Structures are given as structure tokens and as C-alpha cells.
Amino acid sequence: MKELHIGDKIAKVPVIQGGMGVGVSLSSLAGAVAANGGIGIISTAQIGYDEPDFKTNTKEANKRAIEKHVKKALEQANGGLVGVNVMTALKDYAEHVRTAAKAGADVIICGAGLPTDLPELVEGTDSKFAPIVSSEKAVSILFKMWEKKYNKTADFVVIEGPKAGGHLGFSADQVAKFLSDEENFDDEIVKIIKRVRAQEKKYDKHIPVIVAGGIFDSKDVKHALELGADGVQVASRFVATRECDADIRYKQAYIDATKENIQIIKSPVGMPGRALRNKFIEKVEQSACKVEKCYGCLAKCKPAEIPYCITDALIKAVKGDIDNGLVFCGSNTGRITQISTVKQVMEELMAF
Ligand SMILES: Cc1cc2nc3c(=O)[nH]c(=O)nc-3n(C[C@H](O)[C@H](O)[C@H](O)COP(=O)(O)O)c2cc1C
């Protein structure tokens, strides 16, 4: 089996479990993926939601929870690799990156915007870092910025395509074009890989490229590797596992989902996102939900102008209140039919 080498860090299986915000991927899921040879990723987005002082001391609760979950996942990992996903759009993004690196995260992956200062934030630590990009243009801009500012480049790159769950780096129109096969995202993947390979020559180092979005089985993994990728990032498939940190009702919503009730929504983050169509989505389409408390999660959120508070909606969902919460999911979630284990999912992904 092909290992994934990120500098001196080696994952036995070239599968990264994608970070899933607000409590869906914490230490239980990430530790299990790492123990099974992949790279387990904890999302730092409102990670402290179940800390006792979350509502009154949000920032500190999140920092404490980052340390706690990274350490706990590393303990479960049996020598495997554990990392974090930090959304660049978070107000406390820089602090989350620094806290995770200090706690011993092997890798740090940043999406939802371009992490222009990421090399500086991990300076002097052992953490390897990667941006999440959805176009060749984005990776080129970032590489040029990092070169000029730091004379540094990425340790690896994650390409997230239009079939992914959560926030998407595309307009709703672009997503529709890709899904109707009017445009083929494989062409963009190949262009991004070519750009990364040129960067490898410049810096004389291997920069693994990881493909994400809609990877469901070993056929998809094989296809990504044939396009020239070094590994895959998979998220939705890990939700309906025993080890996933979300409430059982969240996992059941995935099992009950069909292709028809997965839709693109407009998120308060300012980007389109993919989620399950449920009572909550129907309600906010009719009228906005008043924001009762602002947790200060996003750098650019305007509480008076948004249709609902995304933190509140995601917390309700992860705790199992599916009718009143926002359930992010990837485009292939309708194909999930049962609860399995991380080991089973890993084996299915690599069965070729
Ligand atoms: C429930 C859920 C939450 C997610 N939260 C985040 C997040 O907080 N930050 C992020 O960069 N990506 C997030 N993602 C995207 C995943 O990390 C991953 O790249 C993507 O979903 C891969 O596609 P797949 O779900 O079809 O495997 C989320 C995805 C899901 C399904």
C-alpha cells in the first residue's frame, strides 16, 4: 500500500479524515483514524462547545478544548498522525493554529479563505502545514505570497472539489456546472497538481497533493491517485461511524438522507455550503432566526444582517436536535446506509 510522506511524518494509509466543524470531528474520530493508519483531523471551529464556560468564556474554552482534544487523539493514535483543521475565516484563527501546533498537532490544514500568514504561525514548531484550495489560481496566488513574504512553501496541499461537505470554495453556479458535468473538476485537479510539481522543483522537496470532495469508495481513491494525487481527504463517510463525535441522531440523519434532500445553502460565513434539507433549512428560507447571542466566531460576520447564527445551528445539530440545526454533508451522503467503524471505512477505501 502507498504510504503518505509529509516531510518526516509518515501515514501508513494515504487517507486524511477531513476536519468537521463544531464537534463532529474531535479526538474520538481523529484518534481512531490515526490508529488505523490515516491522518485524523480535529476541527477547531467552536471546539469548546461542550465546555462548561463556553457561553461566557468562549475564546478560552475553545483554546482549552484544542489542547485537550489534540493530546487525547495523540494518546489514542498508537503512533499515528493527528492534526487540526482551522478555518481562516475564524476571528481566532491565528490563535487556534498556534495553540494546536504547541499541543503537538502533526499537521495543520487551513481552509475557508487563503491562510496568507500560515508559515509564520507554525514557525519553530514541528507541525506540517497545508492550505485547502479549489483552483489553480488560488494555489498560485498563495505560493507567490508565501515565497515573497517568507521564502517558504506548503508542506502539502489539499484540493477540495465541488462535491465536498460544509463550506465550498465555489459559487453556487459553478457547483451546478460541475455537478451537471458541464465542467469537469478533474481538469482543475490536474492543473493544480502541475502547479504544485513545479513548486516542488523550486524548493527541492516533495509536496503531497490530497484530493477531497465526494470520495466514497476505493474506486474514487484509485481515480484520485491516477490523476496524480498522493492521497485523499474524506469526511462524510466517517460521520456514520461508531467513533464519530456527533450525537447518534446526527449519524442517523446521514443514514436517512437521500440524494434528493441534499442541497446548496447560503451560509452566514458568506460562502455557499452543502447541507441536508431539513425543517431548519425550510424555516430559515421563510424567515430569519433572530441571533440571540453572538459567540464572535467569524471575523466578518454581521449578526444584525444574517439569516441565523451558524454556531448556534451547528451546535444544535451536533447535539442531536436535527430539526432545529444545520447538518452539513457531502454530495454522496445519500449513499451511506448504515453505521460502521472507522476500520471498516478505511478498509473499504483502500480495497483495490
Ligand atoms: C459535517 C461537515 C463539517 C465540515 N466542517 C469543515 C470545517 O470546519 N472546516 C473545513 O475546512 N472543512 C469542513 N468540512 C469539509 C471536509 O473537511 C472535507 O474536505 C469534505 O467534506 C470532503 O468531502 P466528503 O465529505 O464528500 O468526503 C466539513 C464537512 C462536513 C461533511
Ligand as a Chemical Component Dictionary entry (heavy atoms), coordinates in Angstrom:
data_LIG
# 
_chem_comp.id                   LIG 
_chem_comp.type                 NON-POLYMER 
_chem_comp.pdbx_formal_charge   0 
_chem_comp.three_letter_code    LIG 
# 
loop_
_chem_comp_atom.comp_id 
_chem_comp_atom.atom_id 
_chem_comp_atom.alt_atom_id 
_chem_comp_atom.type_symbol 
_chem_comp_atom.charge 
_chem_comp_atom.model_Cartn_x 
_chem_comp_atom.model_Cartn_y 
_chem_comp_atom.model_Cartn_z 
_chem_comp_atom.pdbx_ordinal 
LIG C1  C1  C 0 -20.191 17.879 8.645 1  
LIG C2  C2  C 0 -19.050 18.527 7.922 2  
LIG C3  C3  C 0 -18.369 19.566 8.518 3  
LIG C4  C4  C 0 -17.260 20.135 7.887 4  
LIG N1  N1  N 0 -16.575 21.135 8.530 5  
LIG C5  C5  C 0 -15.453 21.653 7.972 6  
LIG C6  C6  C 0 -14.673 22.621 8.667 7  
LIG O1  O1  O 0 -14.977 23.006 9.785 8  
LIG N2  N2  N 0 -13.581 23.129 8.025 9  
LIG C7  C7  C 0 -13.219 22.709 6.765 10 
LIG O2  O2  O 0 -12.212 23.181 6.229 11 
LIG N3  N3  N 0 -13.918 21.753 6.116 12 
LIG C8  C8  C 0 -15.021 21.224 6.685 13 
LIG N4  N4  N 0 -15.714 20.238 6.014 14 
LIG C9  C9  C 0 -15.190 19.717 4.739 15 
LIG C10 C10 C 0 -14.430 18.410 4.954 16 
LIG O3  O3  O 0 -13.312 18.576 5.764 17 
LIG C11 C11 C 0 -13.988 17.694 3.649 18 
LIG O4  O4  O 0 -12.946 18.324 2.997 19 
LIG C12 C12 C 0 -15.091 17.470 2.644 20 
LIG O5  O5  O 0 -16.345 17.290 3.233 21 
LIG C13 C13 C 0 -14.741 16.238 1.801 22 
LIG O6  O6  O 0 -15.803 15.767 1.069 23 
LIG P1  P1  P 0 -16.656 14.474 1.529 24 
LIG O7  O7  O 0 -17.409 14.887 2.731 25 
LIG O8  O8  O 0 -17.530 14.212 0.351 26 
LIG O9  O9  O 0 -15.690 13.361 1.810 27 
LIG C14 C14 C 0 -16.844 19.667 6.613 28 
LIG C15 C15 C 0 -17.559 18.625 6.018 29 
LIG C16 C16 C 0 -18.636 18.045 6.647 30 
LIG C17 C17 C 0 -19.358 16.913 5.987 31 
# 
loop_
_chem_comp_bond.comp_id 
_chem_comp_bond.atom_id_1 
_chem_comp_bond.atom_id_2 
_chem_comp_bond.value_order 
_chem_comp_bond.pdbx_ordinal 
LIG C1  C2  SING 1  
LIG C2  C3  SING 2  
LIG C2  C16 DOUB 3  
LIG C3  C4  DOUB 4  
LIG C4  N1  SING 5  
LIG C4  C14 SING 6  
LIG N1  C5  DOUB 7  
LIG C5  C6  SING 8  
LIG C5  C8  SING 9  
LIG C6  O1  DOUB 10 
LIG C6  N2  SING 11 
LIG N2  C7  SING 12 
LIG C7  O2  DOUB 13 
LIG C7  N3  SING 14 
LIG N3  C8  DOUB 15 
LIG C8  N4  SING 16 
LIG N4  C9  SING 17 
LIG N4  C14 SING 18 
LIG C9  C10 SING 19 
LIG C10 O3  SING 20 
LIG C10 C11 SING 21 
LIG C11 O4  SING 22 
LIG C11 C12 SING 23 
LIG C12 O5  SING 24 
LIG C12 C13 SING 25 
LIG C13 O6  SING 26 
LIG O6  P1  SING 27 
LIG P1  O7  DOUB 28 
LIG P1  O8  SING 29 
LIG P1  O9  SING 30 
LIG C14 C15 DOUB 31 
LIG C15 C16 SING 32 
LIG C16 C17 SING 33 
# 
